[in-house]
């Protein structure tokens, strides 16, 4: 929410009750102490007359407040508003989290969003209380604190990895934001947690918090069902894969734990830490507000057989736990090309075709995962040599890769849903289902209903939900899609194989 939309009474009630659901929605700045906190901070609740509420940590820092070292407001789950809103400020925040300013400065951010630097700065300052440089600075401070407290990296390496231009800028920012030197910040962490940090050597293990509840079974099924041999691995509840990053590549290992996701990152270049973490959070939808989503869906489902399931009750059939997530993606071009490969075939067949493409054209790397997904340039040049199946589908995939390689098609999380969907539909071989599916996952768009999907339609039929009257579920129709998918997949039609994308099979 913007600075103008913050409701004082609602925010103060959240702080007075230490309601962790609001962590990441806003920060509490206390004028008497000069400190800003997350709403659930365990410190004594400040007096009403002494507090002000701000939409971002950057706004608090811009106003001269320091981060609380007790509740670590920057360590809260991110704001769900950057996904639920599609305005300029929200799209900018997604790209800032991906490190666009660190790599190309404010001009790169403005260019990606299609606005002038002046207009972008004006809108961000009005909506979020800080301009793009201040927002990026807060992001760098968060990355720096994470590295200071969880690694043995030298301070000079941390400054470089977090995106600071100099050691002096790094030291000044840490002192200004946390009111102590970087060395003191590390010593405080060691006193609290013990001196148990392993040598880094490019490997970091982080705890990525999420808002509870979380439907773990759905995310784990989704990850396990779509593993492509040679690119991904699912073993003993751990998802492992390698992916390209702005300065090289990284291997990630993810496992869902109570209250957090354990993420082990093997980084080629430590500058890729922040964008990698942002992509993982997007991939697993960790910044969602499940309580708010479930409450809205429950209200929309009043009178439907699904109503008790969302609220956590059971019946003799199936329970759909609260907190379902909409999986995002780790790489936009990969998402589109894999989705096109999976059109009109089963998930198992799609995984086999994708594995053949990865083995034939993917870059070979060392480590537990031997390949990276092929670049769009490589697929555009040689995809027809490796891809098999109907000629029209192969041509469509190669054509999409060419559009990506030439820049005619741009896939990033800062695009608007309408513009992205229009550009996808302009591609040969991409229909409404594929365009909607890619839009939903690439942008974390919460309000995409895959109404033409046969599994979704079957789930709606089983539950007596009229998809033509689904507006009452807005803006959470993507989450409704997940519920209907899960419900229908747990009840395959008798005498038929387990249903694939667009043909009534498992979602791709």
MIKOL-496837 format. One record per residue (C-alpha): x, y, z; residue number from 1. Coordinates in Angstrom, 1 decimal, padded with zeros to 4 digits. Last residue first. Example, Ala and Ser with C-alpha at 12.3 -4.5 7.8 and 13.67 -1.06 7.14 Angstrom:
MIKOL-496837
      X      Y      Z   k
  013.7 -001.1  007.1   2
  012.3 -004.5  007.8   1
END
This chain:
MIKOL-496837
      X      Y      Z   k
  002.5 -028.0 -016.9 508
 -000.9 -028.7 -015.2 507
 -001.8 -032.4 -015.1 506
 -004.1 -033.4 -017.9 505
 -007.3 -032.1 -019.4 504
 -006.1 -031.4 -022.9 503
 -004.9 -027.9 -022.3 502
 -002.1 -029.0 -020.0 501
 -001.9 -032.4 -019.4 500
 -005.4 -036.0 -017.0 499
 -004.6 -039.1 -015.2 498
 -005.8 -041.8 -017.6 497
 -009.5 -042.4 -018.0 496
 -011.8 -045.2 -016.7 495
 -013.0 -043.2 -013.7 494
 -012.3 -039.5 -013.9 493
 -009.3 -038.6 -011.8 492
 -010.3 -037.3 -008.3 491
 -007.1 -035.9 -006.7 490
 -006.4 -034.1 -009.9 489
 -009.8 -032.4 -009.8 488
 -009.3 -031.0 -006.3 487
 -005.7 -029.9 -007.0 486
 -006.6 -028.2 -010.2 485
 -009.6 -026.5 -008.7 484
 -007.6 -025.2 -005.8 483
 -004.8 -024.0 -008.1 482
 -007.3 -022.2 -010.3 481
 -008.9 -020.5 -007.2 480
 -005.4 -019.3 -006.4 479
 -005.1 -017.7 -009.8 478
 -008.7 -016.3 -009.3 477
 -007.6 -014.2 -006.3 476
 -008.6 -010.7 -007.4 475
 -011.4 -011.6 -007.9 474
 -013.3 -014.5 -006.5 473
 -016.7 -012.8 -007.1 472
 -015.8 -012.4 -010.8 471
 -016.1 -016.2 -011.1 470
 -019.7 -016.2 -012.5 469
 -018.9 -017.8 -015.9 468
 -016.8 -020.3 -013.9 467
 -019.9 -021.6 -012.2 466
 -018.8 -023.6 -009.2 465
 -020.7 -026.7 -008.3 464
 -017.7 -028.5 -006.7 463
 -017.3 -031.3 -009.2 462
 -018.1 -029.0 -012.1 461
 -015.4 -026.5 -011.0 460
 -012.9 -029.3 -010.7 459
 -013.8 -030.5 -014.2 458
 -013.5 -027.0 -015.6 457
 -010.1 -026.6 -014.0 456
 -008.9 -029.9 -015.4 455
 -010.3 -029.0 -018.8 454
 -008.4 -025.7 -018.9 453
 -010.6 -023.1 -020.7 452
 -011.3 -021.1 -017.5 451
 -007.6 -020.7 -016.6 450
 -008.5 -017.9 -014.1 449
 -005.8 -015.3 -013.8 448
 -006.2 -013.0 -010.8 447
 -003.1 -013.4 -008.6 446
 -000.5 -012.3 -011.3 445
  002.8 -013.7 -010.1 444
  004.1 -011.9 -013.2 443
  005.9 -014.9 -014.8 442
  003.4 -017.5 -013.4 441
  000.1 -016.0 -014.2 440
  001.3 -014.5 -017.5 439
  002.7 -017.8 -018.6 438
 -000.6 -019.6 -017.9 437
 -002.6 -016.8 -019.5 436
 -000.6 -016.8 -022.7 435
 -000.6 -020.6 -022.8 434
 -004.3 -020.9 -022.4 433
 -005.1 -018.0 -024.8 432
 -003.1 -019.6 -027.7 431
  000.6 -019.6 -028.6 430
  001.5 -021.6 -031.7 429
  002.5 -018.6 -033.8 428
  003.4 -015.6 -031.5 427
  001.1 -012.6 -031.4 426
 -000.7 -014.2 -028.4 425
  002.4 -013.8 -026.4 424
  002.8 -010.1 -027.2 423
 -000.8 -009.4 -026.2 422
 -000.5 -011.4 -023.0 421
  002.6 -009.4 -022.0 420
  001.0 -006.0 -022.7 419
 -002.2 -006.9 -020.7 418
 -000.3 -008.4 -017.8 417
  001.9 -005.4 -017.4 416
  005.7 -006.0 -017.6 415
  008.0 -005.6 -014.6 414
  008.3 -009.4 -014.1 413
  010.4 -009.9 -017.2 412
  009.8 -011.5 -020.6 411
  010.7 -009.4 -023.7 410
  009.6 -010.5 -027.1 409
  011.1 -008.7 -030.2 408
  014.4 -008.8 -028.3 407
  016.2 -010.8 -031.1 406
  016.8 -013.8 -029.0 405
  013.3 -013.8 -027.5 404
  011.6 -013.6 -030.9 403
  014.0 -016.3 -032.2 402
  013.1 -018.6 -029.2 401
  009.4 -018.1 -030.0 400
  010.0 -019.1 -033.6 399
  011.9 -022.2 -032.5 398
  009.0 -023.2 -030.3 397
  006.4 -022.5 -033.1 396
  008.5 -024.4 -035.7 395
  008.7 -027.4 -033.4 394
  005.0 -027.3 -032.8 393
  004.2 -027.0 -036.5 392
  006.5 -029.8 -037.4 391
  004.7 -032.2 -035.0 390
  007.1 -034.0 -032.6 389
  010.9 -033.8 -032.1 388
  013.2 -031.0 -030.9 387
  016.9 -031.6 -031.4 386
  017.9 -030.4 -034.8 385
  015.0 -027.9 -034.9 384
  016.3 -026.2 -031.8 383
  019.7 -025.3 -033.4 382
  019.7 -021.6 -034.1 381
  016.6 -020.4 -032.2 380
  017.3 -022.9 -029.5 379
  020.9 -021.6 -029.1 378
  019.7 -017.9 -029.0 377
  017.0 -018.7 -026.5 376
  019.6 -020.1 -024.2 375
  019.6 -023.7 -023.3 374
  018.6 -024.7 -019.8 373
  021.7 -025.3 -017.7 372
  023.2 -028.7 -017.5 371
  025.0 -031.2 -015.2 370
  023.1 -030.8 -012.0 369
  025.1 -032.2 -009.1 368
  028.1 -030.0 -009.9 367
  030.1 -029.0 -012.9 366
  028.4 -027.3 -015.9 365
  027.4 -028.3 -019.4 364
  025.5 -025.7 -021.4 363
  022.2 -027.0 -022.7 362
  021.8 -027.9 -026.4 361
  021.5 -031.7 -026.6 360
  021.0 -032.6 -023.0 359
  018.6 -029.7 -022.3 358
  016.6 -030.5 -025.5 357
  016.4 -034.2 -024.7 356
  015.3 -033.3 -021.1 355
  012.6 -031.0 -022.5 354
  011.2 -033.9 -024.6 353
  011.2 -036.3 -021.7 352
  009.7 -033.8 -019.3 351
  007.0 -033.0 -021.8 350
  006.3 -036.8 -022.2 349
  005.9 -037.2 -018.4 348
  003.7 -034.1 -018.2 347
  001.4 -035.4 -020.9 346
  001.1 -033.9 -024.4 345
 -001.0 -031.2 -025.9 344
  001.3 -028.3 -025.1 343
  004.3 -029.3 -023.0 342
  007.0 -028.0 -025.4 341
  005.1 -024.7 -025.4 340
  005.2 -024.5 -021.6 339
  008.9 -025.4 -021.6 338
  009.6 -022.5 -024.0 337
  007.5 -020.0 -022.1 336
  008.9 -020.9 -018.7 335
  012.5 -021.0 -020.0 334
  012.1 -017.5 -021.4 333
  010.9 -016.2 -018.0 332
  013.4 -017.8 -015.7 331
  012.9 -018.8 -012.1 330
  009.2 -019.1 -012.3 329
  006.0 -018.6 -010.2 328
  004.1 -021.4 -008.3 327
  000.7 -020.2 -007.1 326
  000.4 -021.1 -003.5 325
 -002.2 -022.9 -001.3 324
 -002.4 -021.6  002.2 323
 -005.3 -023.5  003.6 322
 -005.5 -027.2  003.2 321
 -007.7 -028.8  000.5 320
 -009.2 -031.8  002.3 319
 -010.7 -034.6  000.3 318
 -013.7 -036.9  000.4 317
 -015.4 -037.8  003.7 316
 -015.3 -034.1  004.7 315
 -012.7 -031.9  006.3 314
 -012.4 -028.5  007.8 313
 -009.5 -026.2  006.9 312
 -011.3 -023.0  005.9 311
 -010.6 -023.7  002.3 310
 -012.1 -027.1  002.6 309
 -015.3 -025.9  004.2 308
 -016.2 -023.7  001.2 307
 -015.4 -026.2 -001.5 306
 -018.9 -027.6 -001.5 305
 -020.2 -024.2 -002.5 304
 -022.7 -022.2 -000.5 303
 -020.2 -019.5  000.3 302
 -017.3 -019.9 -002.1 301
 -016.7 -016.2 -002.6 300
 -016.4 -015.6  001.1 299
 -014.1 -018.5  001.5 298
 -012.0 -017.2 -001.4 297
 -011.6 -013.8  000.3 296
 -010.7 -015.4  003.6 295
 -008.3 -017.7  002.0 294
 -006.5 -014.9  000.2 293
 -006.3 -012.7  003.4 292
 -004.9 -015.6  005.4 291
 -002.6 -016.7  002.6 290
 -000.8 -013.4  002.2 289
  001.7 -014.3 -000.5 288
  005.3 -013.4 -000.2 287
  006.6 -017.0 -000.5 286
  005.2 -017.6 -003.9 285
  007.6 -020.5 -004.4 284
  009.1 -019.2 -007.7 283
  008.8 -015.5 -006.5 282
  010.7 -016.2 -003.3 281
  013.3 -018.2 -005.3 280
  013.6 -015.4 -007.8 279
  014.2 -012.8 -005.1 278
  016.8 -015.0 -003.5 277
  018.6 -015.3 -006.8 276
  018.4 -011.6 -007.5 275
  020.0 -010.8 -004.0 274
  022.8 -013.5 -004.2 273
  024.0 -012.8 -007.7 272
  026.7 -010.4 -006.7 271
  028.3 -013.4 -004.9 270
  029.5 -014.7 -008.3 269
  029.6 -018.5 -009.0 268
  027.0 -019.1 -006.3 267
  026.2 -022.4 -004.6 266
  022.9 -021.5 -002.9 265
  021.3 -023.6 -000.1 264
  017.8 -022.5  000.6 263
  015.8 -023.7  003.6 262
  012.3 -022.5  003.2 261
  010.7 -021.0  006.3 260
  007.9 -021.2  008.8 259
  008.0 -025.0  009.2 258
  010.4 -026.3  006.6 257
  010.2 -026.5  002.8 256
  013.4 -027.7  001.1 255
  015.3 -025.9 -001.6 254
  018.7 -026.6 -003.2 253
  020.0 -024.0 -005.6 252
  022.9 -024.2 -008.1 251
  024.1 -020.9 -009.5 250
  025.1 -019.4 -012.8 249
  027.1 -016.5 -014.2 248
  026.9 -012.8 -013.6 247
  023.2 -012.1 -014.2 246
  022.1 -015.6 -013.1 245
  021.6 -018.7 -015.1 244
  020.0 -021.6 -013.4 243
  021.0 -024.9 -011.7 242
  018.6 -027.3 -010.0 241
  017.8 -029.0 -006.7 240
  014.5 -029.6 -005.0 239
  014.8 -031.4 -001.6 238
  012.0 -033.5 -000.2 237
  014.0 -036.7 -000.2 236
  015.1 -036.3 -003.8 235
  013.8 -034.0 -006.6 234
  016.4 -033.1 -009.2 233
  016.4 -030.5 -012.0 232
  018.2 -029.8 -015.3 231
  019.6 -033.2 -016.3 230
  016.3 -034.9 -015.8 229
  013.4 -032.4 -016.0 228
  011.4 -032.3 -012.8 227
  007.7 -031.4 -013.4 226
  006.0 -033.7 -011.0 225
  008.4 -033.2 -008.1 224
  008.1 -029.4 -008.0 223
  004.3 -029.4 -008.3 222
  003.9 -032.1 -005.8 221
  006.1 -030.3 -003.3 220
  004.2 -027.1 -003.8 219
  000.8 -028.8 -003.3 218
  001.9 -030.8 -000.3 217
  003.3 -027.8  001.5 216
  000.1 -025.9  001.6 215
  001.4 -022.9  003.5 214
 -000.2 -021.3  006.5 213
  001.8 -019.2  007.3 212
  003.6 -016.2  005.9 211
  007.0 -017.1  004.5 210
  010.5 -016.9  005.7 209
  013.6 -017.6  003.6 208
  016.2 -019.3  005.9 207
  019.6 -019.2  004.1 206
  022.5 -021.6  003.5 205
  025.3 -020.1  001.5 204
  028.0 -021.8 -000.7 203
  030.5 -019.6 -002.7 202
  033.4 -020.8 -000.6 201
  031.5 -019.7  002.6 200
  033.5 -021.3  005.4 199
  031.0 -022.6  008.0 198
  029.2 -020.3  010.5 197
  029.1 -021.7  014.0 196
  030.2 -018.8  016.1 195
  027.2 -018.8  018.3 194
  023.7 -017.6  017.5 193
  023.2 -014.5  019.7 192
  026.9 -013.7  020.4 191
  027.7 -014.4  016.7 190
  024.9 -012.1  015.5 189
  026.1 -009.2  017.7 188
  029.7 -009.7  016.4 187
  028.5 -009.5  012.8 186
  026.6 -006.2  013.4 185
  029.6 -004.9  015.3 184
  031.9 -005.5  012.3 183
  029.4 -003.9  009.9 182
  029.4 -000.8  012.1 181
  026.4  000.1  014.2 180
  023.3  002.4  013.8 179
  021.6 -000.2  011.6 178
  020.6  001.9  008.6 177
  023.1  004.7  008.9 176
  026.0  002.5  010.1 175
  025.3  000.0  007.3 174
  025.1  002.8  004.7 173
  028.3  004.5  005.8 172
  030.3  001.2  005.8 171
  029.0  000.2  002.4 170
  029.6  003.7  000.9 169
  033.1  003.6  002.3 168
  033.8  000.2  000.9 167
  032.9  001.4 -002.5 166
  030.3  001.1 -005.3 165
  028.0 -001.0 -003.2 164
  026.2 -003.9 -005.0 163
  025.7 -006.4 -002.2 162
  028.5 -008.7 -003.5 161
  031.1 -005.9 -003.6 160
  030.4 -004.7 -000.1 159
  030.3 -008.3  001.1 158
  033.7 -009.0 -000.5 157
  035.2 -005.9  001.3 156
  033.6 -007.0  004.6 155
  035.3 -010.4  004.3 154
  033.0 -013.3  003.9 153
  032.4 -015.5  006.9 152
  028.7 -015.8  006.2 151
  025.3 -015.6  007.8 150
  025.3 -012.3  009.7 149
  027.4 -010.1  007.4 148
  025.9 -011.7  004.2 147
  022.3 -011.0  005.3 146
  023.1 -007.6  006.6 145
  024.7 -006.7  003.2 144
  021.7 -008.0  001.3 143
  019.3 -005.9  003.4 142
  021.5 -002.8  003.0 141
  021.6 -003.4 -000.8 140
  017.7 -003.5 -000.9 139
  017.6 -000.3  001.1 138
  020.0  001.3 -001.4 137
  017.8  000.1 -004.3 136
  014.8  001.8 -002.7 135
  016.8  005.0 -002.1 134
  018.0  005.0 -005.7 133
  014.4  004.4 -007.1 132
  012.8  007.2 -005.1 131
  011.4  007.0 -001.6 130
  008.0  007.4  000.1 129
  006.4  004.4 -001.6 128
  003.6  005.9 -003.7 127
  004.7  009.6 -004.1 126
  008.4  008.9 -004.2 125
  007.9  006.0 -006.6 124
  005.7  008.1 -008.9 123
  008.1  011.1 -009.0 122
  011.1  008.9 -009.5 121
  009.5  007.1 -012.4 120
  008.4  010.3 -014.0 119
  011.9  011.8 -013.9 118
  013.6  008.6 -015.1 117
  011.2  008.5 -018.1 116
  008.9  005.6 -018.4 115
  008.8  002.4 -020.4 114
  009.2  000.0 -017.5 113
  012.4 -001.7 -018.7 112
  013.8  001.8 -019.8 111
  013.1  003.3 -016.4 110
  014.9  000.4 -014.7 109
  017.9  000.6 -017.0 108
  018.1  004.4 -016.7 107
  018.0  004.0 -012.8 106
  021.3  002.0 -012.8 105
  022.2 -000.8 -015.1 104
  023.3 -003.8 -013.0 103
  022.7 -002.6 -009.5 102
  019.5 -000.9 -010.7 101
  018.2 -004.1 -012.2 100
  018.9 -006.2 -009.1  99
  015.9 -008.6 -009.2  98
  014.4 -006.8 -006.2  97
  014.6 -003.6 -008.1  96
  012.7 -005.3 -010.9  95
  009.8 -006.4 -008.6  94
  009.7 -003.0 -006.9  93
  009.3 -001.3 -010.3  92
  006.3 -003.4 -011.1  91
  004.7 -002.5 -007.8  90
  005.4  001.3 -008.3  89
  004.1  001.2 -011.9  88
  000.8 -000.3 -011.1  87
  000.0 -004.0 -011.3  86
 -000.9 -004.7 -007.7  85
 -001.3 -008.2 -006.3  84
  002.3 -009.1 -006.8  83
  004.1 -006.1 -005.3  82
  001.3 -006.0 -002.8  81
  002.4 -009.2 -001.1  80
  005.1 -007.2  000.7  79
  008.2 -009.3  001.3  78
  008.5 -011.8  004.1  77
  010.3 -010.2  007.1  76
  014.1 -010.0  007.2  75
  014.1 -006.3  006.5  74
  012.3 -005.6  009.7  73
  015.1 -007.2  011.8  72
  013.1 -007.7  015.0  71
  015.9 -007.0  017.5  70
  018.3 -004.9  015.4  69
  015.5 -002.4  014.7  68
  016.4 -000.5  011.4  67
  017.3  003.1  011.7  66
  015.0  006.1  011.0  65
  016.2  009.2  009.1  64
  013.2  009.9  006.9  63
  014.9  008.2  003.9  62
  015.5  005.2  006.1  61
  011.8  004.9  006.8  60
  010.9  005.3  003.2  59
  013.4  002.7  002.2  58
  012.0  000.3  004.8  57
  008.7  000.5  002.9  56
  005.1  001.5  003.3  55
  005.5  003.9  006.3  54
  003.6  004.1  009.5  53
  004.1  006.9  012.1  52
  004.6  006.4  015.8  51
  005.1  008.6  018.9  50
  001.6  009.9  019.5  49
  000.2  006.4  019.4  48
  002.5  005.3  022.2  47
  005.0  002.6  021.4  46
  004.2 -001.1  022.0  45
  007.0 -002.6  024.1  44
  009.4 -004.6  022.0  43
  008.4 -008.0  020.5  42
  008.3 -006.6  016.9  41
  005.3 -008.0  015.2  40
  004.6 -004.9  013.1  39
  008.1 -004.8  011.7  38
  010.3 -002.1  013.2  37
  011.7  001.4  012.6  36
  014.0  003.2  015.0  35
  014.5  006.9  015.7  34
  013.8  006.2  019.4  33
  011.2  009.0  020.1  32
  009.9  009.1  016.5  31
  009.0  005.4  016.3  30
  008.7  004.2  012.7  29
  006.5  001.2  012.2  28
  007.0 -000.6  008.9  27
  004.4 -001.7  006.3  26
  003.0 -004.8  004.6  25
  006.2 -006.8  005.2  24
  005.1 -008.1  008.5  23
  001.3 -007.7  008.6  22
  000.5 -011.3  009.2  21
  002.9 -011.2  012.2  20
  000.3 -009.5  014.3  19
  002.0 -008.0  017.3  18
 -001.4 -007.2  018.8  17
 -000.5 -003.6  019.4  16
  001.3 -003.4  016.1  15
 -001.6 -004.8  014.1  14
 -004.0 -002.5  016.0  13
 -001.7  000.4  015.1  12
 -001.8 -000.4  011.4  11
 -005.6 -000.6  011.4  10
 -006.0  002.7  013.3   9
 -003.4  004.5  011.1   8
 -004.8  003.4  007.7   7
 -002.0  003.4  005.2   6
 -003.3  004.4  001.8   5
 -001.4  007.7  001.3   4
  002.0  006.1  002.0   3
  001.2  003.5 -000.7   2
  000.0  000.0  000.0   1
END
